[in-house]
Amino acid sequence: MNIVVFGTGYIYRKYRFLLNKASVNVIGLIDNDLKKQGTIIDGISVDNPMNINKYDYDYVFIMSIYVKEMTEQLISLGVESKCIVQEATFIQYKKFLYKKVFKCNNSQRILLLSHVVNLSGAPIALFRMASILKENGYDVTVATKVTEDIENLLYRYLERKISVEVYADWKQLDVENIEKQYNVVIVNTIDLYSFSVTFSTLKIPILWWLHESDDFYKNIKRNNDFSFLKGENTFIYSVGDRARQACEKHTGYMVDGNLLYGIPYLVSNENKIKSKKVRFALIGYFCELKAQHILMQVIREKNNMWQDIAEFWFVGFVDEKTKKMYEKYPNVYCTGVIDNEKMMEIYNNIDVLLCPSLSDTMPIVVTEAMMNKVLCVVSDKVGQVSYIQPYVNGLVCKAGDSYELGELIQWIIEHIDAGKSMGECGFSIYENNFSMETFEKNVLKIVEDCLRL
């Protein structure tokens, strides 16, 4: 069946993996956005809808929220209404948008629930947990709701022969039958609170793995209680002390323990690009909590001293207006988004990672920098502060305090050799707490304890 897809935005990115799994042949992409026309998406050149009649299609799939308008547009261009398929029709009546089961002889079955499946921190952490459980012989299934850009991590699960279930809506999850099919359920992040009240009644162990900071709870507390966390078979584990403190403060329930994520050891083999300047980097999407604005305030105030002796890299998505504003300083660079594999080259070529976040439970970029023996400067609202001894294996500044951050940057510039030594010592934080060996040992112990109940 040959189809043309009308719309290449959010809805398309959300459901395109279904097209890849269905018996359809996408022969064209069309979009009203003039900026997209002529660009290549998924190996196909995006065309103007005016050219729809040049395609030998069976159906045109509308993947947009503007269904009515786009349907009328297609009909005006000569497309028969019977050949127009809307996104809602495409997924209608499906319990599973996608399901793949890999047979396993182990009778111990574990269900992992993930609020999203993409390449951000918590979903990647759960993928590594699922891989550990699979490698140790457990029958593992991961269930998730369809979201944007699901396919990259979804395919990684399939490569590891981990069973997956993708739902159009969490309401389709048959909670009542879970205890008949599984021995343990692991819920990744409290983001799934809205449909989980019935979990507290299940007779099998339910393990919540919480990553959230204060801010998340503040946004949901008014309209929700957390009674689902008090079940007799419910266990709560947090990604470090800040996530634990946030949970206990806002829910009133005690956390059973910490379960830190694991990161595979990976460093760049390339030679470091030589520079006479001290290179600082702040890595993360641009938002108030990541505190790029605070670092920029410091640079504005002190760059007359630093212009020839320091560079500042902002790594992560940034809009063009902000990029131009930042890069008017000749020693400031906005790199944009960097692929995960290429991040090791960033760590290899910087001297200092700055993480002055106003709230960050356990940012992966700090752990990765420690793994690469890069000196880390974190605020006192960042999770790794629990493991840092100032001036021994890292540095700590007060969150939101631009003066203190500026003083630390100046100290590092004047004592770069001492900074490198602290970076070397910081590696032990990764090795002792975040290595895959440590993560595997902790995950297996917790799961084995649950199975004994």
LUMBADO-223069 format. One record per residue (C-alpha): x, y, z. Coordinates in pm, whole numbers, plus 50000, padded with zeros to 5 digits. Layout:
BEGIN
[[X, Y, Z]],
...
END
This chain:
BEGIN
[[50000, 50000, 50000]],
[[50150, 50332, 49890]],
[[50081, 50634, 50109]],
[[50165, 51004, 50115]],
[[50194, 51163, 50460]],
[[50053, 51515, 50497]],
[[50220, 51687, 50793]],
[[50575, 51634, 50925]],
[[50553, 51794, 51269]],
[[50487, 51661, 51618]],
[[50214, 51410, 51522]],
[[50431, 51264, 51247]],
[[50730, 51228, 51479]],
[[50502, 51065, 51736]],
[[50355, 50798, 51509]],
[[50607, 50742, 51231]],
[[50742, 50430, 51398]],
[[50400, 50272, 51337]],
[[50436, 50341, 50967]],
[[50773, 50168, 50974]],
[[50613, 49864, 51138]],
[[50300, 49860, 50919]],
[[50268, 49716, 50570]],
[[50280, 50057, 50404]],
[[50520, 50223, 50165]],
[[50566, 50593, 50229]],
[[50623, 50737, 49883]],
[[50597, 51104, 49974]],
[[50587, 51367, 50247]],
[[50396, 51692, 50198]],
[[50372, 51995, 50426]],
[[50231, 52347, 50408]],
[[50534, 52487, 50590]],
[[50744, 52659, 50323]],
[[51056, 52621, 50538]],
[[51023, 52241, 50532]],
[[50953, 52210, 50161]],
[[51264, 52087, 49982]],
[[51425, 51957, 50303]],
[[51492, 51589, 50361]],
[[51308, 51409, 50642]],
[[51363, 51036, 50694]],
[[51528, 51016, 50353]],
[[51233, 51173, 50168]],
[[51216, 51523, 50019]],
[[50926, 51723, 50162]],
[[50696, 51845, 49885]],
[[50434, 52115, 49843]],
[[50076, 51978, 49883]],
[[49999, 52139, 49546]],
[[50199, 51855, 49389]],
[[49990, 51575, 49547]],
[[49857, 51453, 49212]],
[[50201, 51355, 49085]],
[[50208, 51068, 49339]],
[[50061, 50724, 49268]],
[[49916, 50680, 49616]],
[[49651, 50456, 49768]],
[[49593, 50682, 50067]],
[[49699, 51018, 50207]],
[[49760, 51005, 50583]],
[[49698, 51332, 50766]],
[[49932, 51365, 51063]],
[[49839, 51698, 51217]],
[[49592, 51854, 51459]],
[[49449, 52059, 51171]],
[[49253, 51766, 51031]],
[[48946, 51955, 50911]],
[[49141, 52223, 50728]],
[[49384, 51978, 50569]],
[[49106, 51743, 50462]],
[[48930, 52032, 50287]],
[[49260, 52133, 50126]],
[[49319, 51782, 49989]],
[[48967, 51757, 49852]],
[[49010, 52096, 49683]],
[[49325, 51955, 49519]],
[[49132, 51658, 49379]],
[[49199, 51390, 49643]],
[[48896, 51169, 49698]],
[[48766, 51168, 50056]],
[[48782, 50785, 50068]],
[[49158, 50810, 50017]],
[[49211, 51041, 50315]],
[[49309, 50874, 50644]],
[[49322, 51077, 50963]],
[[49565, 51009, 51248]],
[[49276, 50932, 51484]],
[[49143, 50670, 51242]],
[[49488, 50521, 51206]],
[[49514, 50438, 51579]],
[[49144, 50390, 51656]],
[[49032, 50080, 51847]],
[[49388, 49951, 51891]],
[[49464, 49828, 52242]],
[[49830, 49813, 52147]],
[[49969, 50054, 51893]],
[[50263, 49819, 51884]],
[[50350, 49498, 52067]],
[[50646, 49265, 52034]],
[[50694, 48964, 52260]],
[[51019, 48771, 52290]],
[[50984, 48428, 52445]],
[[51177, 48361, 52764]],
[[51191, 48042, 52969]],
[[51233, 48221, 53303]],
[[50914, 48218, 53510]],
[[51014, 48541, 53686]],
[[50843, 48812, 53480]],
[[50910, 49182, 53536]],
[[50706, 49469, 53391]],
[[50876, 49807, 53356]],
[[50656, 50112, 53297]],
[[50814, 50414, 53131]],
[[50634, 50749, 53099]],
[[50821, 50809, 52772]],
[[51069, 50619, 52558]],
[[51322, 50864, 52421]],
[[51689, 50951, 52465]],
[[51649, 51172, 52775]],
[[51789, 51083, 53117]],
[[51524, 50877, 53300]],
[[51420, 50664, 52996]],
[[51785, 50586, 52919]],
[[51840, 50488, 53283]],
[[51542, 50250, 53265]],
[[51671, 50101, 52940]],
[[51999, 50018, 53114]],
[[51806, 49862, 53402]],
[[51598, 49653, 53160]],
[[51914, 49538, 52983]],
[[52068, 49426, 53314]],
[[51757, 49229, 53407]],
[[51741, 49070, 53061]],
[[52110, 48974, 53069]],
[[52053, 48809, 53407]],
[[51781, 48586, 53270]],
[[51460, 48764, 53372]],
[[51160, 48781, 53139]],
[[51134, 49158, 53088]],
[[50857, 49365, 52928]],
[[50863, 49743, 52890]],
[[50531, 49926, 52850]],
[[50500, 50288, 52744]],
[[50267, 50542, 52589]],
[[50338, 50663, 52237]],
[[50532, 50990, 52240]],
[[50740, 51197, 52004]],
[[51066, 51045, 51880]],
[[50995, 50706, 52036]],
[[51166, 50495, 51772]],
[[51536, 50541, 51859]],
[[51515, 50390, 52207]],
[[51233, 50152, 52106]],
[[51459, 49988, 51851]],
[[51733, 49952, 52113]],
[[51490, 49752, 52327]],
[[51407, 49531, 52030]],
[[51777, 49478, 51953]],
[[51820, 49348, 52309]],
[[51516, 49119, 52257]],
[[51325, 49295, 52534]],
[[50948, 49271, 52490]],
[[50766, 49601, 52440]],
[[50407, 49726, 52453]],
[[50317, 50071, 52318]],
[[49979, 50218, 52412]],
[[49785, 50508, 52260]],
[[49667, 50595, 52612]],
[[49760, 50469, 52958]],
[[49392, 50399, 53024]],
[[49431, 50097, 52797]],
[[49675, 49935, 53042]],
[[49495, 49643, 53207]],
[[49611, 49706, 53564]],
[[49383, 49439, 53716]],
[[49550, 49160, 53516]],
[[49906, 49271, 53586]],
[[49945, 49054, 53896]],
[[49835, 48749, 53695]],
[[50106, 48808, 53436]],
[[50400, 48951, 53631]],
[[50596, 48897, 53952]],
[[50726, 49252, 53993]],
[[50635, 49593, 53847]],
[[50889, 49875, 53826]],
[[50749, 50223, 53759]],
[[51001, 50475, 53627]],
[[50938, 50829, 53759]],
[[50636, 50954, 53951]],
[[50516, 51111, 53626]],
[[50282, 50809, 53601]],
[[50097, 50906, 53920]],
[[49772, 50992, 53742]],
[[49665, 50635, 53661]],
[[49838, 50447, 53940]],
[[49598, 50459, 54235]],
[[49493, 50098, 54178]],
[[49855, 49983, 54207]],
[[49837, 49999, 54586]],
[[49581, 49715, 54583]],
[[49798, 49472, 54386]],
[[49944, 49176, 54571]],
[[50275, 49177, 54384]],
[[50568, 49411, 54462]],
[[50543, 49756, 54301]],
[[50875, 49942, 54289]],
[[50868, 50316, 54218]],
[[51198, 50459, 54090]],
[[51177, 50835, 54141]],
[[51392, 51098, 53971]],
[[51190, 51416, 54034]],
[[51287, 51735, 54212]],
[[51080, 51977, 54421]],
[[50949, 52159, 54117]],
[[50763, 51859, 53975]],
[[50574, 51795, 54299]],
[[50484, 52163, 54336]],
[[50314, 52152, 53996]],
[[50098, 51846, 54071]],
[[50038, 51850, 54448]],
[[49723, 52062, 54453]],
[[49518, 51821, 54246]],
[[49658, 51482, 54350]],
[[49717, 51272, 54655]],
[[49989, 51011, 54674]],
[[49802, 50734, 54852]],
[[49918, 50485, 54588]],
[[50262, 50501, 54752]],
[[50140, 50349, 55080]],
[[50050, 50000, 54958]],
[[50176, 49706, 55160]],
[[50375, 49580, 54862]],
[[50491, 49924, 54745]],
[[50858, 50020, 54761]],
[[51007, 50360, 54680]],
[[51361, 50415, 54557]],
[[51506, 50751, 54457]],
[[51792, 50866, 54238]],
[[51988, 51023, 54520]],
[[51922, 51238, 54824]],
[[51759, 51533, 54648]],
[[51498, 51310, 54482]],
[[51444, 51137, 54818]],
[[51400, 51465, 55005]],
[[51156, 51595, 54744]],
[[50943, 51278, 54762]],
[[50930, 51267, 55141]],
[[50859, 51640, 55169]],
[[50572, 51649, 54920]],
[[50412, 51304, 54959]],
[[50463, 51233, 55327]],
[[50591, 50882, 55251]],
[[50938, 50759, 55342]],
[[51170, 50640, 55066]],
[[51308, 50288, 55114]],
[[51649, 50372, 54972]],
[[51858, 50525, 54696]],
[[51902, 50360, 54359]],
[[52145, 50560, 54149]],
[[52153, 50509, 53773]],
[[52450, 50354, 53595]],
[[52652, 50483, 53301]],
[[52869, 50259, 53080]],
[[53233, 50362, 53086]],
[[53305, 50554, 52767]],
[[53572, 50813, 52696]],
[[53714, 50966, 52381]],
[[54030, 50818, 52230]],
[[54102, 51137, 52036]],
[[54382, 51371, 52134]],
[[54265, 51682, 52315]],
[[54260, 51996, 52100]],
[[54529, 52218, 52246]],
[[54433, 52562, 52369]],
[[54593, 52829, 52584]],
[[54250, 52916, 52720]],
[[54070, 52738, 53003]],
[[53756, 52584, 52854]],
[[53433, 52584, 53056]],
[[53109, 52417, 52942]],
[[52749, 52430, 53061]],
[[52552, 52141, 52911]],
[[52173, 52117, 52903]],
[[51860, 52250, 52739]],
[[51812, 52623, 52787]],
[[51574, 52698, 53074]],
[[51572, 52895, 53397]],
[[51648, 52592, 53616]],
[[51969, 52511, 53425]],
[[52087, 52868, 53505]],
[[52250, 52960, 53175]],
[[52133, 53315, 53247]],
[[52332, 53322, 53571]],
[[52654, 53212, 53401]],
[[52592, 53470, 53128]],
[[52550, 53739, 53393]],
[[52895, 53646, 53529]],
[[53048, 53656, 53181]],
[[52904, 54002, 53113]],
[[53052, 54135, 53436]],
[[53399, 53978, 53411]],
[[53468, 53903, 53045]],
[[53701, 54198, 53007]],
[[53939, 53996, 53230]],
[[53860, 53656, 53076]],
[[53830, 53718, 52704]],
[[54185, 53608, 52622]],
[[54224, 53335, 52886]],
[[53890, 53150, 52900]],
[[53624, 53005, 52668]],
[[53264, 52928, 52757]],
[[53068, 52661, 52568]],
[[52691, 52637, 52595]],
[[52588, 52290, 52476]],
[[52221, 52222, 52406]],
[[51930, 52352, 52203]],
[[51911, 52731, 52195]],
[[51700, 52966, 51985]],
[[51870, 53192, 51732]],
[[51798, 53512, 51924]],
[[51970, 53383, 52240]],
[[52256, 53237, 52039]],
[[52330, 53574, 51875]],
[[52308, 53752, 52209]],
[[52551, 53509, 52375]],
[[52797, 53485, 52087]],
[[52849, 53859, 52064]],
[[53122, 53778, 52316]],
[[53413, 53634, 52108]],
[[53499, 53365, 52363]],
[[53142, 53233, 52401]],
[[53015, 52952, 52177]],
[[52670, 52792, 52148]],
[[52719, 52448, 51995]],
[[52353, 52345, 51970]],
[[52245, 51987, 52042]],
[[52526, 51732, 52039]],
[[52464, 51363, 51964]],
[[52518, 51133, 52266]],
[[52810, 50954, 52103]],
[[52986, 51283, 52024]],
[[52945, 51416, 52377]],
[[53262, 51230, 52476]],
[[53456, 51460, 52241]],
[[53311, 51759, 52427]],
[[53426, 51622, 52762]],
[[53766, 51545, 52611]],
[[53816, 51904, 52502]],
[[53694, 52098, 52805]],
[[53868, 52164, 53134]],
[[53566, 52236, 53353]],
[[53198, 52140, 53356]],
[[52974, 52404, 53512]],
[[52638, 52294, 53654]],
[[52499, 52594, 53850]],
[[52140, 52462, 53826]],
[[51875, 52601, 54057]],
[[51738, 52246, 54100]],
[[51871, 51922, 53949]],
[[51832, 51585, 54120]],
[[52121, 51394, 53955]],
[[52215, 51533, 53610]],
[[52378, 51275, 53387]],
[[52613, 51531, 53231]],
[[52787, 51581, 53567]],
[[52835, 51207, 53610]],
[[52966, 51174, 53254]],
[[53210, 51459, 53314]],
[[53336, 51286, 53629]],
[[53376, 50966, 53428]],
[[53596, 51166, 53189]],
[[53797, 51315, 53478]],
[[53674, 51668, 53410]],
[[53658, 51909, 53705]],
[[53292, 51967, 53800]],
[[53152, 52282, 53957]],
[[52798, 52221, 54082]],
[[52549, 52425, 54279]],
[[52430, 52316, 54621]],
[[52097, 52221, 54458]],
[[52254, 51954, 54236]],
[[52236, 51589, 54346]],
[[52606, 51510, 54308]],
[[52686, 51763, 54582]],
[[52635, 51474, 54827]],
[[52954, 51312, 54693]],
[[53175, 51618, 54641]],
[[53441, 51728, 54889]],
[[53516, 52090, 54790]],
[[53870, 52145, 54664]],
[[53933, 51769, 54676]],
[[53719, 51612, 54402]],
[[53512, 51907, 54282]],
[[53376, 52251, 54367]],
[[53040, 52374, 54497]],
[[52872, 52714, 54466]],
[[52548, 52847, 54609]],
[[52259, 52814, 54364]],
[[52158, 53147, 54212]],
[[52467, 53328, 54344]],
[[52641, 53478, 54040]],
[[52915, 53639, 54254]],
[[53020, 53307, 54409]],
[[53015, 53134, 54070]],
[[53234, 53408, 53925]],
[[53483, 53378, 54211]],
[[53513, 53002, 54155]],
[[53571, 53049, 53782]],
[[53845, 53304, 53857]],
[[54004, 53067, 54109]],
[[54008, 52784, 53853]],
[[54170, 53006, 53590]],
[[54444, 53093, 53838]],
[[54483, 52732, 53964]],
[[54415, 52518, 53657]],
[[54662, 52246, 53761]],
[[54483, 52204, 54093]],
[[54158, 52191, 53898]],
[[54289, 51908, 53682]],
[[54391, 51718, 53994]],
[[54039, 51757, 54136]],
[[53900, 51624, 53808]],
[[54119, 51315, 53842]],
[[53991, 51261, 54196]],
[[53632, 51312, 54083]],
[[53653, 50994, 53876]],
[[53615, 50790, 54195]],
[[53266, 50937, 54243]],
[[53163, 50784, 53911]],
[[53348, 50457, 53971]],
[[53210, 50397, 54321]],
[[52853, 50513, 54268]],
[[52753, 50529, 53900]],
[[52945, 50254, 53720]],
[[52743, 49982, 53548]],
[[52894, 49724, 53782]],
[[52763, 49910, 54086]],
[[52426, 49970, 53919]],
[[52388, 49603, 53827]],
[[52468, 49488, 54180]],
[[52212, 49729, 54330]],
[[51936, 49652, 54080]],
[[51967, 49276, 54120]],
[[51968, 49297, 54499]],
[[51652, 49510, 54506]],
[[51468, 49286, 54257]],
[[51576, 48968, 54435]],
[[51455, 49109, 54768]],
[[51117, 49191, 54609]],
[[51083, 48840, 54466]],
[[51135, 48688, 54811]],
[[50819, 48853, 54943]],
END
